[in-house]
Amino acid sequence: MTRKPELSFWQIFNMCFGFLGIQFGFALQNANVSRIFQTLGADVNAIPALWIAAPLTGLIVQPIIGHFSDRTWNRLGRRRPYFLAGAVLATLALIAMPNAPMLWVAAGLLWIMDASFNISMEPFRAFVGDQLPTKQRPLGYSMQSVFIGVGAVVASVLPWVLAQFGVANTAPAGHIPATVHIAFYVGGAVLLGAILWTVLTTREYPPEQLQDFSDAVRTPAPVDASRAWMLGLVLLVLGLALPFVIYYGALEKELYLLAGMLIVFGGLFVWLSQTRSTGMTRQVMGDLYGMPDTMKKLAWVQFFSWFALFAMWIYTTSAVTAVQYGTTDTQSALYNQGANWVGVLFGAYNGFAALAALVIPWVARAIGLRMSHLTNLVLGGLGLISFLFIRDPHWLLLSMVGVGFAWASILSLPYALLSDNLPTEKMGVYMGIFNFFIVIPQLLAASVLGILLRVFFHGQPMYALVLGGASLILAGLLTLRVREPG
């Protein structure tokens, strides 16, 4: 067995550069899709339901792509074919989104766009595990965080910058402003170009060579899934009971999606305990049922972290325009000024995240991965809660410092805690399964945030950010349960 060679700075730079393009697209989506939905006639209370498409797509796509990329080897390599295919599809979706003529078309394009992002993004996490030795993996994930921050900064502020150069930032009712059109076109070009850079400047180890390296984690014996039916039965009962609670309690219809998920996963776990199939579904569900202990504990950290992020992404525009700018009229200049400032705020937290990603590896070495992640998530939680008390929108930039540290940490430290425990042959599928604990909280947030705001906070979107802040702090505390790598 041989040691996996360390890569140079520029080799790591090239292999992570594609993430700049992916995050450029994601940032345009996060900062502008709620604005597009509202412009096309969506009520603010319906926006969470429209956003369900994004996390649901990731839930389906990422484990499938991970499973197949683990088993792919061709002239382009193992992961790079998926980078390229996703980039082409995402570019087409970005060009189409601001031209959507109706709300339902925009919602459908969000499905396509998010699926394409996930096709490209999922193999990148496994790519770092494949290419880098254990010692360099934290650096690789931090490098991805830097590119995520840089890409997101530019993308988030692009409509605002275009407006400063005189590009029209308002449009007739039902039409998307020219600033958004141009930003999405630029985003498509940047995404495709960045992915092509990584595809053309990197090479991959063949699967058999990866197995021969001394840091390879061997695939454990298959987990005994004969008792998976018990977990499946619990999920089935909850899933079947929930529709009655929703109907008789007159709860939001979006909760039916949560019930459907419980029924599907419950049925799959029951099936898992009975089948001897060796197909993709059996293998993915078996890996989910038997995932490593570290992954189970990190799942709770991810759950509350991403619940908070989803609340921020879908409610910041409506919260800031309503509170700091005092308007809900989507055709008004003041609303569009506020919406552009939210783009600046999103760019700011990504910029702070890029800077934080340079600092976090040193802090983690000084106080450990767990305490570093706890500190960063608490800073992010306090940043979101502070939105409630700040009235001058310019001071919200200070809030985004904490959010930026949390974002950089979420994108790197959980993967550093996890990657050394994943079998080399299943790096892709486990990274896809880990995405479940990013997606499920977003689906839950899309289903319940509207209810929570209506019942407890008189429909005020600002309190979604407060709930998000509390969720980040809880996620930080749960990090203390995770065993630090030796």
Secondary structure, 3 states (H helix, E strand, C coil): CECCCCCCHHHHHHHHCHHHHHHHHHHHHHHHHHHHHHHCCCCHHHHHHHHCHHHHHHHHHHHHHHHHHHCCCECCECCHHHHHHHHHHHHHHHHHHHHCCCHHHHHHHHHHHHHHHHHHHHHHHHHHHHHCCHHHHHHHHHHHHHHHHHHHHHHHHHHHHHHHCCCCCCCCCCCCCHHHHHHHHHHHHHHHHHHHHHHHHCCCCCHHHHHHECCCCCCCCCCCCCCHHHHHHHHHHHHHHHHHHHHHCCCCCCHHHHHHHHHHHHHHHHHHHHCCCCCHHHHHHHHHHCCCHHHHHHHHHHHHHHHHHHHHHHHHHHHHHHHCCCCCCCCCHHHHHHHHHHHHHHHHHHHHHHHHHHHHHHHHHHHCHHHHHHHHHHHHHHHHHHHHCCCCHHHHHHHHHHHHHHHHHHCCHHHHHHHCCCCHHHHHHHHHHHCHHHHHHHHHHHHHHHHHHHHHCCCCCHHHHHHHHHHHHHHHHHHHHCCCCC
